[in-house]
Amino acid sequence: MQLVVGRIGRPHGLRGDVSVEVRTDEPDRRFAPGTALATDPASAGPLVVESRRWHSGILLVRFEGVSDRDHAEELRGTMLVIDSADIPPSDDPDEFYDHQLIGLAVVKPDGERVGEVSDVLHHGQDLLVVRRGKAEVYVPFVKALVPVIDLEKGILVVDAPVGLLDPDEIV
């Protein structure tokens, strides 16, 4: 499975630098000079980082072979991806990567299956998107509501208040 670590934005300057919208917790590692990154679309890459620097909170990257603004502009919107198998497991038992959560069965504390995690959103507060048939429910990803995650069994327990998993349950 491929994971997005960045998205190429607009060119910066005339020599081929591009802004990168960072989507990784480890930008210094993922965008280190000499690092080869696969791309989506695949035809744009792989791209090898020649140099990188931060400018006003924005990551600017120059890729090998991209030496002018026109070539940099052609890369705009390209996703920079890595293989999930290249990511070491976390030492923190309460930390999970999105790809580990997506696809887990969602069950209530009594074991009743109520859906499946279809996505993880990061908008100020992390939210699990739980698919229930054709409907989607958003569950805040906090220990109080999600007390158990068992990757080996492929389940995630949601101890939700009445109405969170099924708005029709509201009394």
Kinemage of the C-alpha trace (Angstrom):
@kinemage 1
@onewidth
@group {chain A} dominant
@subgroup {mainchain}
@vectorlist {calphas} color= white
{ca met a 1} P 0.000 0.000 0.000
{ca gln a 2} L 1.317 3.427 -0.891
{ca leu a 3} L 1.176 6.286 1.598
{ca val a 4} L 1.245 9.940 0.624
{ca val a 5} L 4.066 11.874 2.333
{ca gly a 6} L 3.667 15.080 0.346
{ca arg a 7} L 2.014 16.876 -2.536
{ca ile a 8} L 3.953 19.091 -4.895
{ca gly a 9} L 2.623 22.629 -4.997
{ca arg a 10} L 3.619 25.643 -7.013
{ca pro a 11} L 7.136 26.383 -8.238
{ca his a 12} L 9.337 28.688 -6.159
{ca gly a 13} L 11.801 30.799 -8.101
{ca leu a 14} L 13.279 30.060 -11.506
{ca arg a 15} L 15.638 27.130 -10.815
{ca gly a 16} L 13.151 24.294 -10.357
{ca asp a 17} L 12.375 24.445 -6.636
{ca val a 18} L 8.820 23.466 -5.689
{ca ser a 19} L 6.773 23.941 -2.564
{ca val a 20} L 5.687 20.694 -0.923
{ca glu a 21} L 2.558 20.259 1.176
{ca val a 22} L 3.978 17.971 3.862
{ca arg a 23} L 1.859 14.951 4.852
{ca thr a 24} L 4.303 13.136 7.113
{ca asp a 25} L 5.474 13.487 10.700
{ca glu a 26} L 9.064 13.051 9.512
{ca pro a 27} L 9.687 15.599 6.742
{ca asp a 28} L 13.434 15.837 7.413
{ca arg a 29} L 13.756 12.071 6.942
{ca arg a 30} L 11.339 11.668 4.020
{ca phe a 31} L 12.790 14.614 2.071
{ca ala a 32} L 16.479 14.133 2.882
{ca pro a 33} L 18.845 14.789 -0.042
{ca gly a 34} L 19.361 11.606 -2.048
{ca thr a 35} L 15.967 10.143 -1.120
{ca ala a 36} L 14.029 8.666 -4.057
{ca leu a 37} L 10.256 9.099 -3.888
{ca ala a 38} L 7.659 7.299 -5.961
{ca thr a 39} L 4.916 9.462 -7.428
{ca asp a 40} L 1.241 9.390 -8.212
{ca pro a 41} L 0.899 9.543 -11.153
{ca ala a 42} L 3.753 7.058 -11.478
{ca ser a 43} L 4.801 8.581 -14.825
{ca ala a 44} L 6.101 11.695 -13.002
{ca gly a 45} L 8.711 9.793 -11.010
{ca pro a 46} L 10.514 8.509 -9.257
{ca leu a 47} L 11.882 11.824 -8.063
{ca val a 48} L 15.184 12.109 -6.190
{ca val a 49} L 15.570 14.920 -3.664
{ca glu a 50} L 18.558 17.086 -4.588
{ca ser a 51} L 18.085 19.629 -1.794
{ca arg a 52} L 15.470 20.905 0.588
{ca arg a 53} L 14.995 23.908 2.822
{ca trp a 54} L 12.317 25.564 4.886
{ca his a 55} L 11.194 29.070 3.895
{ca ser a 56} L 8.562 30.882 5.984
{ca gly a 57} L 7.192 27.541 7.234
{ca ile a 58} L 6.969 26.026 3.749
{ca leu a 59} L 9.121 23.132 2.613
{ca leu a 60} L 10.914 23.898 -0.644
{ca val a 61} L 12.414 20.952 -2.505
{ca arg a 62} L 14.594 20.706 -5.588
{ca phe a 63} L 14.526 17.357 -7.395
{ca glu a 64} L 17.354 16.027 -9.531
{ca gly a 65} L 16.779 16.823 -13.216
{ca val a 66} L 14.255 19.585 -12.502
{ca ser a 67} L 16.224 22.709 -13.300
{ca asp a 68} L 13.692 25.314 -14.393
{ca arg a 69} L 10.321 26.763 -13.490
{ca asp a 70} L 8.510 25.169 -16.465
{ca his a 71} L 9.542 21.637 -15.482
{ca ala a 72} L 8.666 22.397 -11.838
{ca glu a 73} L 5.204 23.606 -12.942
{ca glu a 74} L 4.612 20.279 -14.747
{ca leu a 75} L 4.990 18.499 -11.386
{ca arg a 76} L 2.332 20.603 -9.620
{ca gly a 77} L -0.276 18.381 -7.948
{ca thr a 78} L 1.922 15.264 -8.045
{ca met a 79} L 1.654 13.132 -4.920
{ca leu a 80} L 4.880 11.892 -3.352
{ca val a 81} L 4.426 8.380 -1.971
{ca ile a 82} L 6.259 5.668 -0.062
{ca asp a 83} L 5.470 2.002 0.474
{ca ser a 84} L 3.788 1.308 3.843
{ca ala a 85} L 6.136 -1.671 4.285
{ca asp a 86} L 9.026 0.826 4.545
{ca ile a 87} L 7.603 2.346 7.732
{ca pro a 88} L 8.844 0.771 10.965
{ca pro a 89} L 6.215 -0.005 13.608
{ca ser a 90} L 5.779 2.627 16.300
{ca asp a 91} L 7.232 2.055 19.769
{ca asp a 92} L 4.136 3.687 21.287
{ca pro a 93} L 1.336 1.123 21.758
{ca asp a 94} L -1.267 3.910 21.481
{ca glu a 95} L 0.034 5.297 18.176
{ca phe a 96} L -1.217 3.991 14.854
{ca tyr a 97} L -0.712 4.842 11.219
{ca asp a 98} L -3.824 5.580 9.166
{ca his a 99} L -3.235 2.553 6.933
{ca gln a 100} L -3.303 0.284 9.993
{ca leu a 101} L -6.760 1.549 11.015
{ca ile a 102} L -8.441 1.637 7.608
{ca gly a 103} L -10.289 -1.627 7.041
{ca leu a 104} L -10.610 -2.589 10.720
{ca ala a 105} L -13.994 -3.923 11.810
{ca val a 106} L -15.736 -1.562 14.232
{ca val a 107} L -17.486 -3.288 17.135
{ca lys a 108} L -19.349 -2.136 20.227
{ca pro a 109} L -18.042 -3.229 23.662
{ca asp a 110} L -20.520 -6.154 23.599
{ca gly a 111} L -18.920 -7.417 20.352
{ca glu a 112} L -21.712 -6.340 17.985
{ca arg a 113} L -20.201 -5.357 14.647
{ca val a 114} L -21.374 -1.922 13.552
{ca gly a 115} L -19.194 -1.102 10.561
{ca glu a 116} L -15.692 -0.672 9.215
{ca val a 117} L -13.127 2.127 9.330
{ca ser a 118} L -13.054 3.590 5.815
{ca asp a 119} L -10.848 6.637 6.421
{ca val a 120} L -9.052 8.734 9.024
{ca leu a 121} L -9.397 12.516 8.901
{ca his a 122} L -7.007 14.977 10.515
{ca his a 123} L -8.825 18.286 10.915
{ca gly a 124} L -7.851 19.708 14.289
{ca gln a 125} L -9.254 16.571 15.901
{ca asp a 126} L -8.603 13.137 14.472
{ca leu a 127} L -11.796 11.481 13.250
{ca leu a 128} L -12.453 7.903 12.204
{ca val a 129} L -14.845 7.555 9.296
{ca val a 130} L -16.946 4.472 10.009
{ca arg a 131} L -18.883 3.060 7.088
{ca arg a 132} L -22.235 1.535 8.087
{ca gly a 133} L -23.699 0.129 4.917
{ca lys a 134} L -24.065 3.154 2.650
{ca ala a 135} L -23.876 5.661 5.525
{ca glu a 136} L -20.781 7.166 7.127
{ca val a 137} L -20.425 8.109 10.780
{ca tyr a 138} L -17.613 10.258 12.189
{ca val a 139} L -16.129 9.085 15.487
{ca pro a 140} L -13.629 11.255 17.380
{ca phe a 141} L -10.436 9.210 17.700
{ca val a 142} L -9.937 9.529 21.458
{ca lys a 143} L -9.207 6.843 24.063
{ca ala a 144} L -12.523 7.461 25.861
{ca leu a 145} L -14.505 6.508 22.735
{ca val a 146} L -12.019 4.065 21.171
{ca pro a 147} L -10.627 2.104 24.141
{ca val a 148} L -9.392 -0.960 22.236
{ca ile a 149} L -7.555 -1.400 18.950
{ca asp a 150} L -6.482 -4.949 18.173
{ca leu a 151} L -4.589 -5.072 14.896
{ca glu a 152} L -4.062 -8.843 15.111
{ca lys a 153} L -7.811 -9.503 15.405
{ca gly a 154} L -8.610 -6.699 12.965
{ca ile a 155} L -11.022 -4.911 15.305
{ca leu a 156} L -11.510 -1.504 16.830
{ca val a 157} L -13.908 -1.134 19.771
{ca val a 158} L -16.047 2.014 19.878
{ca asp a 159} L -17.724 2.737 23.214
{ca ala a 160} L -19.980 5.470 21.892
{ca pro a 161} L -22.776 7.383 23.589
{ca val a 162} L -26.278 6.759 22.301
{ca gly a 163} L -26.769 8.361 18.915
{ca leu a 164} L -23.125 8.617 17.793
{ca leu a 165} L -23.021 5.416 15.767
{ca asp a 166} L -26.616 5.643 14.642
{ca pro a 167} L -28.330 9.025 14.686
{ca asp a 168} L -31.688 7.198 14.618
{ca glu a 169} L -30.937 5.953 18.165
{ca ile a 170} L -31.226 9.451 19.674
{ca val a 171} L -34.022 9.475 22.237
